[in-house]
């Protein structure tokens, strides 16, 4: 065997951990890229669930172990990671955080007959393609954008707070899926969509979009952006003196807390699926544990990671 080929084989095999005696769960996660911070929040929940389960004796007499690989919030990397986790013979996969990466990985888990569960990815197509008659190895535990926008649309229609909305979304399955879901409920809510702007992930600047919106003055801006892009968009808006409320999937907490405290999101109304203030004993215990470990409140992604592990174990 040529020496260069031997070196390639060693490098390739080193990327896949040896089969463990533990029950191994794969985590397809955007450890780098625009969703890296949110992926870290998800890992907080995954780690806590694993610690609790292993401290209680594991499952079926064995400990739980996590293999985390970076899908970069990218569909091609989502496929690469899914293939690597299949090769590693994981029992199940927590995937893939970003809708584009998750949709791309779904055929891989179907062929491998390995269950993949998400509590974060929200594109409606994930639900449409999953389950009986489709991909019976793909599972979602969070509401889709359609569900969230239906709830948001009903609220906005009842309160009559916004007559016009401009949509700003990332050019991904998450951004386009969320924008389409919002448009579908806007008419019922009596809302006119005056413009729609899609931008690439990791956009360096939003001045042109924000200047145009400042001139048109919609009642609200409906945003569908991942954490990194969202905070940059909001900071850019504050620098330009844009004071327009936000709606859609704008996060009213987390990394945006400083923007909120500075008045940059006044009057905003959003659809979100978790809040650390939910008054339930289980949530209070969860919040206390995350706060003690990370000096932070848990976020939507934290609960999603925590619950995904527990559902797989059940």
C-alpha distance (Angstrom), angle and dihedral (degrees) to the residues before:
residue distance angle dihedral
X1 . . .
X2 3.85 . .
X3 3.82 113.3 .
X4 3.81 92.5 -123.8
X5 3.81 91.7 54.3
X6 3.81 91.1 48.5
X7 3.81 88.6 53.2
X8 3.79 91.8 51.3
X9 3.80 91.7 50.3
X10 3.79 91.7 50.9
X11 3.80 91.7 49.5
X12 3.79 92.3 47.9
X13 3.78 95.0 47.9
X14 3.80 92.1 47.3
X15 3.81 89.8 62.0
X16 3.83 90.9 63.6
X17 3.82 116.3 64.6
X18 3.79 118.4 -131.7
X19 3.80 116.2 -99.8
X20 3.79 107.4 -81.5
X21 3.79 128.3 -144.3
X22 3.79 85.3 -130.2
X23 3.79 124.8 83.6
X24 3.79 101.1 -94.7
X25 3.81 121.8 -149.5
X26 3.79 120.6 -171.1
X27 3.78 122.0 -136.5
X28 3.81 115.5 -158.5
X29 3.76 102.0 -164.0
X30 3.85 139.5 162.8
X31 3.79 94.9 -119.1
X32 3.82 88.4 165.2
X33 3.79 130.5 30.4
X34 3.82 132.7 45.5
X35 3.81 95.1 -33.1
X36 3.81 97.9 44.9
X37 3.82 94.9 110.8
X38 3.80 92.8 48.4
X39 3.81 88.9 47.5
X40 3.80 88.6 55.6
X41 3.81 89.1 53.4
X42 3.82 89.2 51.7
X43 3.83 90.6 50.8
X44 3.82 89.6 55.3
X45 3.80 88.7 62.9
X46 3.81 93.9 42.6
X47 3.81 91.6 51.8
X48 3.80 93.4 47.6
X49 3.80 92.6 50.5
X50 3.82 91.8 48.8
X51 3.81 91.6 48.8
X52 3.81 92.2 50.4
X53 3.81 94.3 46.2
X54 3.80 94.7 46.5
X55 3.82 91.8 45.9
X56 3.80 88.2 54.5
X57 3.81 91.6 53.9
X58 3.79 101.4 -84.0
X59 3.79 121.5 -107.8
X60 3.81 127.8 -58.5
X61 3.80 87.2 -0.4
X62 3.80 93.7 -59.4
X63 3.79 135.5 101.5
X64 3.80 124.8 -113.9
X65 3.81 119.3 -117.5
X66 3.81 129.2 -172.8
X67 3.81 127.5 -145.0
X68 3.82 109.0 -165.4
X69 3.82 120.2 -165.7
X70 3.81 128.9 179.6
X71 3.83 116.6 -112.6
X72 3.83 92.1 174.1
X73 3.84 89.0 -140.4
X74 3.80 85.9 -79.9
X75 3.83 127.7 128.1
X76 3.82 96.4 -136.1
X77 3.80 90.9 48.0
X78 3.81 88.4 46.3
X79 3.81 87.9 59.5
X80 3.83 92.3 45.9
X81 3.79 92.2 50.6
X82 3.81 93.0 46.6
X83 3.82 90.3 51.9
X84 3.82 91.9 49.0
X85 3.81 91.8 49.7
X86 3.81 90.6 49.0
X87 3.84 88.9 51.3
X88 3.81 88.7 50.2
X89 3.83 87.6 56.3
X90 3.79 95.8 -127.2
X91 3.79 117.2 -176.8
X92 3.81 93.6 -132.5
X93 3.79 140.1 -12.7
X94 3.78 131.3 -127.1
X95 3.78 101.4 -150.7
X96 2.87 154.4 -128.1
X97 3.81 112.5 -57.2
X98 3.82 93.4 -155.1
X99 3.80 117.5 70.4
X100 3.82 95.5 -134.8
X101 3.81 92.7 51.9
X102 3.80 91.6 44.3
X103 3.82 95.1 50.1
X104 3.81 90.2 48.5
X105 3.82 91.9 51.0
X106 3.81 96.2 48.6
X107 3.84 96.8 85.5
X108 3.84 89.8 50.7
X109 3.81 94.3 56.9
X110 3.80 91.1 43.2
X111 3.81 91.7 56.3
X112 3.81 91.7 43.3
X113 3.82 92.7 44.7
X114 3.81 91.7 -132.4
X115 3.82 117.0 140.0
X116 3.80 116.8 -119.6
X117 3.79 121.2 -166.8
X118 3.80 130.9 -170.8
X119 3.77 131.7 -168.6
X120 3.83 95.5 175.0
X121 3.84 113.5 39.2
X122 3.79 106.9 91.3
X123 3.83 110.4 179.0
X124 3.84 107.5 131.8
X125 3.82 91.8 -131.9
X126 3.81 89.5 71.4
X127 3.79 89.1 66.3
X128 3.81 93.3 41.5
X129 3.82 92.3 53.1
X130 3.82 96.4 41.8
X131 3.78 131.9 82.0
X132 3.77 135.0 20.7
X133 3.79 113.0 7.7
X134 3.80 91.1 15.3
X135 3.78 133.1 42.8
X136 3.79 105.2 -15.1
X137 3.81 91.2 -178.8
X138 3.82 95.1 61.3
X139 3.81 120.0 86.4
X140 3.79 135.0 179.2
X141 3.82 125.8 -164.7
X142 3.82 98.0 -180.0
X143 3.81 128.6 73.7
X144 3.80 116.3 -97.0
X145 3.79 123.1 -120.0
X146 3.81 87.8 -99.3
X147 3.81 91.2 58.1
X148 3.79 93.4 45.4
X149 3.79 94.1 45.8
X150 3.82 91.1 48.1
X151 3.81 88.5 56.2
X152 3.80 92.7 44.3
X153 3.81 92.7 45.7
X154 3.80 92.1 51.5
X155 3.82 90.2 51.7
X156 3.80 94.7 46.4
X157 3.81 91.1 45.5
X158 3.80 91.0 52.2
X159 3.82 96.2 46.0
X160 3.85 96.5 39.2
X161 3.80 91.5 -147.6
X162 3.81 100.4 143.8
X163 3.80 128.1 39.2
X164 3.81 96.6 174.7
X165 3.81 130.7 33.5
X166 3.81 131.3 -177.7
X167 3.82 114.9 -153.7
X168 3.80 122.5 -140.1
X169 3.79 115.9 -178.7
X170 3.76 141.2 159.9
X171 3.81 114.8 -104.7
X172 3.82 95.8 -111.0
X173 3.79 137.9 97.5
X174 3.81 88.4 -89.7
X175 3.80 94.6 50.0
X176 3.80 96.5 43.0
X177 3.80 93.8 41.1
X178 3.79 91.8 51.6
X179 3.81 93.4 44.9
X180 3.81 91.9 50.2
X181 3.81 91.7 47.8
X182 3.81 91.3 51.1
X183 3.80 92.8 47.8
X184 3.80 89.3 52.3
X185 3.82 92.6 59.2
X186 3.81 97.9 35.7
X187 3.81 95.7 82.4
X188 3.82 92.4 53.1
X189 3.78 89.3 48.8
X190 3.81 91.9 52.1
X191 3.80 92.2 -113.4
X192 3.80 124.6 142.1
X193 3.83 117.1 -148.1
X194 3.79 103.7 -141.4
X195 3.83 98.1 -178.3
X196 3.80 143.7 -4.0
X197 3.81 123.3 -150.7
X198 3.81 123.9 -175.4
X199 3.80 119.5 -167.0
X200 3.79 134.2 -175.5
X201 3.78 120.2 -101.7
X202 3.81 114.4 -92.5
X203 3.81 91.2 23.0
X204 3.83 107.0 -177.0
X205 3.80 96.2 -143.3
X206 3.82 139.8 10.0
X207 3.80 98.8 -168.3
X208 3.81 96.1 117.6
X209 3.82 93.3 51.0
X210 3.80 93.6 43.8
X211 3.81 93.6 46.7
X212 3.78 89.8 53.5
X213 3.81 91.7 47.9
X214 3.80 91.5 47.9
X215 3.80 88.4 56.6
X216 3.83 94.8 46.7
X217 3.83 94.4 43.3
X218 3.81 102.6 -155.3
X219 3.82 116.5 -167.4
X220 3.81 88.6 -115.2
X221 3.80 142.8 -0.9
X222 3.80 115.0 -127.8
X223 3.81 107.6 -148.0
X224 3.81 128.7 -166.0
X225 3.80 104.9 178.5
X226 3.80 137.2 131.7
X227 3.79 120.0 -110.5
X228 3.82 99.6 -90.3
X229 3.78 95.4 46.2
X230 3.79 92.2 41.2
X231 3.80 95.2 56.0
X232 3.83 91.4 45.5
X233 3.82 91.2 49.8
X234 3.81 91.9 49.5
X235 3.81 92.9 47.3
X236 3.79 90.5 48.7
X237 3.81 89.3 50.8
X238 3.81 91.7 52.2
X239 3.82 91.6 48.7
X240 3.80 89.4 53.7
X241 3.79 93.2 46.1
X242 3.81 94.3 -114.4
X243 3.81 107.5 161.1
X244 3.80 104.3 178.3
X245 3.83 121.6 133.5
X246 3.80 119.0 -111.7
X247 3.78 130.8 -132.6
X248 3.82 137.9 162.7
X249 3.82 109.5 64.5
X250 3.80 96.9 -20.7
X251 3.80 107.2 148.6
X252 3.80 112.2 -123.3
X253 3.79 95.7 -159.5
X254 3.80 138.6 9.1
X255 3.79 113.4 72.2
X256 3.81 89.4 -5.1
X257 3.81 92.9 64.4
X258 3.82 93.7 99.4
X259 3.82 90.2 51.0
X260 3.81 89.6 50.4
X261 3.81 92.5 48.7
X262 3.81 89.5 50.5
X263 3.82 90.5 54.1
X264 3.80 96.1 -108.6
X265 3.82 94.9 128.7
X266 3.80 100.9 38.1
X267 3.82 112.8 155.6
X268 3.83 93.9 12.0
X269 3.82 120.9 150.9
X270 3.78 121.7 -167.3
X271 3.80 143.4 170.0
X272 3.81 113.2 -119.1
X273 3.79 131.8 162.0
X274 3.80 103.7 -145.7
X275 3.79 138.8 36.9
X276 3.79 127.1 -179.2
X277 3.83 89.4 -139.5
X278 3.83 93.8 65.7
X279 3.80 104.3 131.6
X280 3.80 102.3 -128.8
X281 3.84 126.5 119.2
X282 3.80 93.7 -126.2
X283 3.80 92.2 50.7
X284 3.80 92.9 47.0
X285 3.81 90.5 54.0
X286 3.80 90.6 46.6
X287 3.82 91.8 50.3
X288 3.81 92.1 49.7
X289 3.81 92.4 51.8
X290 3.81 94.8 47.7
X291 3.80 91.6 45.2
X292 3.82 91.2 51.6
X293 3.82 92.6 50.0
X294 3.80 101.5 39.3
X295 3.83 107.1 19.1
X296 3.80 87.2 -124.4
X297 3.77 140.4 96.1
X298 3.81 114.0 -104.0
X299 3.78 116.0 -105.4
X300 3.79 135.4 -151.1
X301 3.81 90.2 -85.9
X302 3.82 92.0 49.7
X303 3.79 92.7 55.9
X304 3.82 90.5 43.8
X305 3.81 92.1 56.2
X306 3.80 92.4 45.1
X307 3.79 94.5 49.2
X308 3.81 94.4 42.9
X309 3.80 91.8 59.3
X310 3.79 92.7 46.8
X311 3.81 92.7 49.9
X312 3.81 91.8 49.7
X313 3.80 89.9 50.5
X314 3.81 91.3 50.7
